[in-house]
Amino acid sequence: YTVSGRLIKELNQNNITDNFVKIDWDGRDDDGDNIANGTYIYKLLVKTQDGSFNESSVGKIAKLK
């Protein structure tokens, strides 16, 4: 999300069995444009398929070039 709240990109990864997960992203928004330099807000959601675990985290990330 931008700091004003606009969704930039949503990435989903399903059926993960590893303890460490890396999700690749090319730095482009949903329209295919490169994101601008600046501060962005991310939200990470982790949950099991059976619903026994559900956790979320929000933080800031900066893109500098």
N, C-alpha and C positions, 0 to 999 in steps of 0.2 A: 504494500500500500504506500501511496505517497503520504507525506505528513498531513495533507488535507483530507485523506481518507479514500482516495480513488484507488480501486483495485488495479494492480499492475499485471499480475500473473498468478494463476493458481496451478500448482504442481501437485499431482497425486501419484502415489506409489502404493500398490496393493500387493497382497500375498507375500509379504516380507517375512523371511525366516531367519535372517542374520541379526546379530546383536549390534553391529555397526552398519549404518546405511548411509550411502552417499547418493544424493539425487543431483544429476547434472542439469544445468540450466544455461542457455546461451546468452543470457542477459537481455533478452528481448521481451517486450510487453505482448499482450494478446493481439495487437495489431501488427506485430512483426517488426516494430521499431526498436532500436537500441534505447535503453533507458538513459536519462540524462544523469550527469554527476549530481550528487546530493545525498540527502539522508532519507532512508526509507524505513518502514515499519514492517516487520514480518510476524506472522503468527504460525506457530507449529502445532499441529494437532496429531496426537498419537493415540490410537485406539485399537483394541483387538476386535476381531470379527464377531466374537461371541459377547462382547460388551463387558467382559470382566475387568478390563483396564481402559481408562480414558483419562488422558492428561493433555494439557495445552500450555504453551509458553508464548509470550509476546516480547519482542525486543526490537532494537534499532540496528540498522546496518547502513554503512556508507559506501557509495560507489564513487571512486576517484579514478581518474585516468590521467 
